[in-house]
């Protein structure tokens, strides 16, 4: 699991792509909000 792995954050960064493991822009903020709500 590293730079060559398409499904990991490190792999997404290496490929300059985005997805579930590396959300982009507003999606990231919304995800962080959901996680915070679940913990509370």
Backbone as CSV, one residue per row, in Angstrom:
resi,resn,N_x,N_y,N_z,CA_x,CA_y,CA_z,C_x,C_y,C_z
1,UNK,0.842,-1.189,0.000,0.000,0.000,0.000,0.881,1.243,0.000
2,UNK,0.849,1.952,-1.101,1.665,3.150,-1.189,1.344,3.938,-2.434
3,UNK,2.374,4.435,-3.058,2.192,5.309,-4.224,1.475,4.639,-5.381
4,UNK,1.638,3.358,-5.556,1.031,2.667,-6.687,-0.408,2.231,-6.458
5,UNK,-0.874,2.337,-5.211,-2.209,1.860,-4.861,-3.269,2.915,-5.175
6,UNK,-4.149,2.619,-6.119,-5.169,3.571,-6.567,-6.189,3.899,-5.471
7,UNK,-6.333,3.004,-4.487,-7.396,3.171,-3.497,-6.972,3.928,-2.238
8,UNK,-5.696,4.238,-2.106,-5.243,4.930,-0.902,-5.022,6.408,-1.154
9,UNK,-5.016,7.180,-0.096,-4.780,8.621,-0.208,-3.428,8.909,-0.858
10,UNK,-2.415,8.177,-0.439,-1.070,8.387,-0.986,-1.037,8.089,-2.486
11,UNK,-1.758,7.053,-2.903,-1.842,6.711,-4.315,-2.572,7.767,-5.122
12,UNK,-3.641,8.331,-4.545,-4.400,9.389,-5.211,-3.514,10.612,-5.402
13,UNK,-2.738,10.964,-4.382,-1.837,12.111,-4.467,-0.792,11.871,-5.547
14,UNK,-0.233,10.674,-5.610,0.789,10.338,-6.603,0.243,10.443,-8.023
15,UNK,-1.037,10.093,-8.195,-1.667,10.132,-9.516,-2.351,11.462,-9.818
16,UNK,-2.352,12.363,-8.830,-3.048,13.655,-8.953,-4.523,13.458,-9.269
17,UNK,-5.157,12.518,-8.561,-6.577,12.252,-8.772,-7.313,12.352,-7.439
18,UNK,-8.633,12.301,-7.514,-9.468,12.428,-6.328,-10.455,11.275,-6.278
19,UNK,-11.018,11.040,-5.096,-11.987,9.965,-4.926,-12.438,9.900,-3.477
20,UNK,-12.983,8.782,-3.058,-13.484,8.638,-1.690,-12.382,8.782,-0.653
21,UNK,-11.210,8.271,-0.954,-10.117,8.350,0.006,-9.407,9.699,-0.023
22,UNK,-9.713,10.501,-1.057,-9.128,11.849,-1.163,-10.175,12.815,-1.705
23,UNK,-11.127,13.214,-0.850,-12.176,14.116,-1.306,-11.613,15.482,-1.682
24,UNK,-12.342,16.199,-2.500,-11.877,17.472,-3.026,-12.853,18.592,-2.672
25,UNK,-12.324,19.726,-2.212,-13.108,20.935,-1.998,-14.225,20.800,-0.976
26,UNK,-15.434,21.160,-1.377,-16.584,21.198,-0.478,-16.913,19.830,0.108
27,UNK,-16.697,18.791,-0.661,-16.980,17.441,-0.181,-16.200,17.157,1.087
28,UNK,-14.966,17.605,1.139,-14.096,17.374,2.291,-14.663,18.063,3.531
29,UNK,-15.139,19.299,3.354,-15.701,20.045,4.474,-16.974,19.382,4.976
30,UNK,-17.816,18.917,4.056,-19.067,18.259,4.418,-18.784,16.952,5.156
31,UNK,-17.780,16.227,4.689,-17.410,14.969,5.330,-16.918,15.218,6.748
32,UNK,-16.089,16.229,6.930,-15.567,16.568,8.254,-16.709,16.942,9.196
33,UNK,-17.694,17.629,8.657,-18.861,18.027,9.457,-19.658,16.803,9.889
34,UNK,-19.866,15.864,8.972,-20.602,14.638,9.292,-19.898,13.835,10.372
35,UNK,-18.583,13.714,10.259,-17.802,12.959,11.241,-17.908,13.614,12.607
36,UNK,-17.845,14.950,12.640,-17.950,15.691,13.904,-19.328,15.476,14.533
37,UNK,-20.383,15.438,13.697,-21.732,15.241,14.211,-21.900,13.838,14.783
38,UNK,-21.304,12.853,14.146,-21.408,11.474,14.631,-20.745,11.317,16.003
39,UNK,-19.600,11.978,16.188,-18.857,11.872,17.446,-19.581,12.562,18.590
40,UNK,-20.330,13.608,18.274,-21.033,14.396,19.319,-22.302,13.722,19.797
